[in-house]
Amino acid sequence: MTSEISAEAGAQAIARSKKIALSLEARGRGGTIVLHCQGRLIFRHEANELARTVTDILLVARRMVVDLAGIEAIDSSGLGELVLLHMWADSSGYTLKFSGARKSLRKALELSNLVQVLNPYSSVPEAIAAMQEDEACSA
């Protein structure tokens, strides 16, 4: 009985960890941090994990691109978290861009009128170029 419970708990932990995977990369001049997201961005752990990671990194790096190309599913909580991150970064003087939204995510952003708010770029290089343009204009 104990091994059945342990195996089940382990399987649940693995299933939870596969919902969203985040990986970091430094790219471009100035070392822009790119956060690659894989999996689902949904209520609770996934949305919280993304918010915690973006917040922790922006406090140090001050500029980041969140690559959403690997997001397979999103719900209203995930959309809300993206908006909150964008608003927090903007009001705190950090630069946060979003890129690579798949067709299904792009449609969710359009249906909720969030395309104008988040302004997702089609690729990471495009988002980095826009970031560099913004910095050149403000200098």
N, C-alpha and C positions, 0 to 999 in steps of 0.2 A: 504494500500500500504506500509506503513512504517513497519508494522509487517512482511510483506512478505520479504522485503529487509533485515530486522534484522535476520529473520529466515534463509534466504539464506546465509548471511554473517557468521552467527554462524555455519552453516553446512559446509561452506568452511573452516573455521578455524579449525573445528574438523577434517575434511578430511586431511588438511595439517599436523596437529599434529600427525596423525596416520601413516604418511609415514615412520618416524623413531622414535623409542623410545630408550632412553639410560638409563641404570641403573648402579650404581656403587656398588662394593663389595670389601672389604679388605680381602685378603686371604693369607694363607701360612706364614711361618716365614719371618719376615722382612716387613710384611704388604704390599704385592704386591697388587696394585689396579687392579681390573678386571672391564672392561667396557663391559657390555652386550648390544648388539645391536639387535633390533627387527625391522623388516619392510623392507623398501626400501632404498638403498643407491644410490641416483640418483642426477642428475644435480641440482644445486642451493642450496636450503635450507638444504636438508638432508646432503649433502657432507660438506657444510659449518658448520653445527651444529656439526657433528662428529669432524671435524678439530679443531674447537674452544674448544670443550670439552676436547679432547686429549691434546691439547697444554696447556690449563689452568691447567690440572691435572699434567702433566709431569713436569711442572715448579716447582711444589711443591714436588710431590711424587718421581720423577726421574725414576720410573720403573712402567710399566703397561702392561697388557695383554688385547688386544681388542678381545672379543669373538664375532665372526661373525656367530655363529650358527643360529641366528634368522634372518639373512639377507635373504630375499625372492627374491629380485631383485637388480641388480647392473648394472650401465651403465659405459661408458668410463670415465665419470666425477668421479664417485665413485671409480673406479679403480685407476685413476690418483691421487685422494686424498689420498688413502692408500699408494701409492708410495711416494708422497710428505711428508706425515707424517713419514714414515719409514726413508727417507733420512734426514729430519730435526732432528729427534730424534737421529739418528746415528751420525750426524755431531755435535750435541750439547752435546753429552756425556750421553744421556738418554738411557734407555733400553726399547724397545717397541717390543712386540711379538704379533703375530696374531694367533688365534686358531679357530677351529670348523667350518671351511668353509663347507657349504652344497655342495652336488654334483654339482649343477648348478654353484655355485660360484667358486668351485675348477676348473671346466671346463673352465670358463672364465679366470681364472688365468693361466691355462695351455695354452690356445689358444693365450694369449697375452704374453707368456713367463715370467710371473711375479711370478711364483711359486719359481723360484730360487732367486728372489729379496726379496720377502716377507717371504718365508719359513714358510708357515702357519703350525701350529701344529694341530694334530687331536683333542686335547682336552685342556681345560684350565690347568688341572694338569700337562699335558705333557709340555706345554709352561712354566709354573712356574718352573718345574724341570730343563728345559733347561736354564732358566734364572739363577737359582741357580748354575748350572754347570759352566756357563760362568763367574759368579762372583767368584767362587772358583778357576778357572783357572787364572783369572787376579789378584788374591790376592797374 
